[in-house]
Amino acid sequence: MKLTSKGQVTIPLTLRKRYGLNARTEVTFEAALGGVLIKSAGHDRAQRLKLALRRARGSANSGLGTDEIMRMTRRDD
């Protein structure tokens, strides 16, 4: 298998199927002993999202209770 002038290479179909690498799947590249490791970025993205949500939890605290917020958001139709 050869690397193209654009730095592209085709991952064999058997490996794409085995590891769930579909069209538009994001991957990461890591230096490994004797080569390069290609991994699906899906797990990494999920971990980053969980961390971001954990950090954001409680950060929008307005000091108002649920009843006060509900009164503010209800319309008087």
N, C-alpha and C positions, 0 to 999 in steps of 0.2 A: 504494500500500500504506500502511495506517495503523497506527500504534502503538496498542495497546490501553491501557486505563486501568491495566493491570497492568505495562505496559512490554514487552509481548510483540509479536512480529511473526512472520509466517510466511515462511520462506525458500522461494522457489519450488522446486518439485520438480526442475526441470532443474539448478539449482545444487546442490541436495542430492545428486543422483545424481552429478554431475560431480566433486564434492569429497568424496564418501563420508560425507556427514553423515546418519547414520541416527538412529533413535529412541534416545535416551539417550546420544548422542555428546556428550562434553564439548567445549565451545568456549571460546575466550578472545576478549576484545574489546580492541582496541588503538586508541588515537587515531591517526588518519592525516590526511594533508593533505586537508582538505575533507570529512572524514567519519570513519567508524569501520570498522576492518578486523576481520572475524570469521574466526577460524582454528580448526581442529580442535586440541584440546589433546592429542591422542594423542601427537604427536611430542614435545611438551614434557614429558609425563609419562614417556615412555620415557627421555628425557635425564636427568630428575631421578632416576629409578630407577637408571640406570647410575652416576650420580655417587654416590648413596647406597651402592650396592654397593661401589664403588671405595673409599669412605671406610671402610666396615665391614670390608673385607678385612684379615685378620690381627689384628683388634681382640679376638678371643676367644681369643687364644693363651694356653694354660694352662701352657706350658712342658713339657708331657708329649709324648712321642713317640707315634706311631701304635700301636706294639705295647702301650705302657702303657695307652692309652685302650681298645684292643680287649680287654685283660685285664679292665679295670674294667667294661666293658659286657656281657661274655659271662656267661651264666648257667651255673651248675654243675649242670645237669639230668642 
